[in-house]
């Protein structure tokens, strides 16, 4: 879920930046501090917006910088348990697939991909269902439900998001389309093998 949060902080303006416009420097400092960072209580910070800085600053003994109060908005992405998300498969391994959902990647463990026996085709770089012959490869758009979230402060790679596609109308978007046609009585089209299969 994307959110816009209003924040307050104190910004340290270093002496070498004293000649530049205050709001511009404060925006640069805040972007360097917040953007691209995952905060446990907020999620992944995507952007710092609408920075307003107090004209009155404070000097601390032993530090040549000036400290100004600032208010600003943060655009954040917070993965929520039970949220249904769409993304793209960015990596396929023998233990599951990694799906890019906005600024973060989530893992769909092989046991949560589909109701079928799954094999990993290393040469093709995909997961294949034995009965359904459904294939998941890098670049395939999918829909999944978030089932676990463990955010850790710092880089987004250290956070973990677990997802499932073993529920009705989850999985590769092409599978969902086939299932909807089948449910409405239309004859579903057969999934065409990827060009990679012949390689």
C-alpha positions in Angstrom: 0.0 0.0 0.0 1.3 3.4 -0.9 1.0 6.2 1.6 1.8 9.9 1.9 2.9 10.7 5.4 3.6 14.1 7.0 6.8 14.3 9.0 8.8 16.7 11.1 12.6 16.6 11.6 15.6 18.7 12.3 18.0 19.2 9.3 21.7 19.8 9.7 22.9 22.4 7.1 26.7 22.1 6.8 28.9 25.3 6.6 29.8 24.7 2.9 26.1 25.0 1.9 25.5 28.3 3.7 25.4 30.3 0.4 22.8 28.1 -1.3 19.0 28.5 -0.9 17.9 27.0 2.5 14.9 24.9 1.2 17.0 23.5 -1.7 19.8 22.4 0.7 17.3 21.0 3.3 15.6 19.0 0.5 18.9 17.5 -0.6 19.8 16.6 3.0 16.4 15.0 3.7 16.4 13.1 0.4 19.9 11.7 1.2 18.7 10.6 4.7 15.3 9.1 3.8 15.0 8.1 0.1 15.7 4.4 -0.6 15.7 3.5 3.1 13.3 0.9 4.7 11.9 2.0 8.1 10.4 -0.8 10.2 7.4 1.3 11.2 6.8 3.0 7.9 8.0 0.8 5.0 10.2 1.7 2.0 10.6 5.5 1.5 10.3 6.4 -2.2 10.4 10.2 -2.1 10.7 13.3 0.1 8.1 16.0 -1.0 6.9 19.4 0.0 9.8 20.5 2.2 9.1 23.6 4.4 12.1 24.8 6.5 12.0 27.3 9.4 14.2 30.4 8.7 15.5 30.3 12.3 18.2 27.8 13.0 20.3 26.8 16.0 24.1 26.5 16.3 25.5 23.8 18.6 28.8 24.3 20.4 31.6 22.5 18.6 29.7 22.2 15.3 29.9 24.8 12.6 26.6 23.7 11.0 23.1 25.2 11.6 20.2 23.1 12.6 16.7 24.0 11.2 13.3 22.5 11.9 11.7 21.1 8.8 8.3 19.6 7.9 7.9 17.5 4.8 5.9 14.6 3.2 7.2 11.1 2.6 5.8 8.8 -0.1 6.2 5.3 1.3 5.3 1.8 0.2 4.2 -0.4 3.1 3.5 -4.1 2.3 0.4 -5.2 4.2 -0.5 -8.8 5.1 -3.4 -10.1 3.0 -2.9 -7.4 0.4 -3.2 -8.6 -3.2 -0.5 -7.2 -5.4 0.6 -7.5 -9.0 4.2 -7.6 -10.1 6.7 -9.1 -12.4 8.8 -12.2 -11.9 12.4 -11.0 -11.6 14.2 -14.2 -10.6 13.3 -17.9 -10.7 15.1 -20.5 -8.5 14.6 -24.1 -7.5 13.0 -22.9 -4.2 10.6 -20.3 -5.7 10.2 -17.0 -7.6 11.0 -13.5 -6.7 8.4 -10.9 -7.7 9.0 -7.2 -8.0 6.2 -5.4 -6.2 6.9 -1.7 -6.4 10.2 -0.8 -4.8 10.6 -4.3 -3.1 10.8 -7.9 -4.0 8.7 -10.7 -2.5 9.3 -14.4 -2.5 6.7 -17.0 -3.6 8.0 -20.2 -2.2 7.7 -23.2 -4.6 5.1 -24.7 -2.3 3.0 -21.6 -2.7 3.1 -21.3 -6.5 0.3 -23.6 -7.7 -1.7 -26.7 -6.8 0.5 -29.0 -8.9 3.8 -30.9 -8.7 6.4 -28.4 -9.8 9.8 -29.0 -11.4 12.6 -26.5 -11.9 14.0 -26.4 -15.4 17.4 -24.9 -14.9 18.2 -24.7 -18.7 14.9 -22.8 -19.3 15.1 -20.9 -16.1 11.5 -21.6 -15.1 9.1 -23.5 -12.9 6.8 -26.0 -14.7 3.6 -27.6 -13.4 3.6 -31.4 -14.1 -0.2 -31.7 -14.8 -1.1 -28.2 -15.9 2.1 -27.6 -17.9 1.9 -24.0 -16.7 5.2 -22.2 -16.8 6.7 -19.3 -14.7 9.7 -17.5 -16.1 11.5 -14.2 -15.6 9.4 -11.3 -16.9 5.9 -13.0 -16.4 3.3 -10.7 -14.8 1.7 -12.3 -11.7 -0.8 -11.6 -9.0 -0.1 -12.8 -5.4 -1.3 -12.3 -1.8 1.1 -11.1 0.8 1.2 -13.6 3.7 4.3 -12.5 5.8 6.2 -9.3 6.2 9.4 -8.7 8.0 10.8 -5.2 7.5 14.2 -4.4 8.8 15.7 -0.9 8.9 18.2 0.0 6.2 18.4 -1.4 2.6 15.2 -3.0 1.1 17.1 -6.2 0.3 17.3 -7.1 4.0 13.5 -7.0 4.3 11.5 -10.2 3.6 8.0 -10.5 2.1 6.4 -13.9 1.7 3.6 -14.4 -0.8 1.2 -17.1 -2.0 -0.4 -17.7 -5.4 -2.3 -20.9 -4.3 -5.7 -19.2 -4.1 -8.4 -18.7 -6.7 -7.6 -16.0 -9.3 -4.0 -15.6 -8.2 -0.9 -16.6 -10.3 0.3 -15.6 -13.7 -2.1 -13.1 -15.2 -2.5 -15.4 -18.3 -3.6 -18.3 -16.0 -6.2 -16.0 -14.4 -7.5 -15.1 -17.8 -7.8 -18.8 -18.7 -9.5 -19.6 -15.5 -12.0 -16.8 -16.0 -12.8 -18.0 -19.5 -13.2 -21.6 -18.2 -15.5 -20.4 -15.4 -17.7 -18.5 -17.9 -17.9 -21.5 -20.2 -15.6 -20.2 -22.9 -13.0 -22.5 -24.3 -9.6 -21.3 -22.9 -6.7 -20.8 -25.3 -3.8 -23.1 -24.9 -0.7 -21.4 -23.4 1.9 -21.0 -26.1 5.4 -22.3 -25.2 8.0 -19.6 -24.8 10.7 -19.1 -27.5 13.2 -19.9 -24.8 11.9 -23.5 -24.7 13.4 -24.3 -28.1 16.8 -22.9 -27.1 
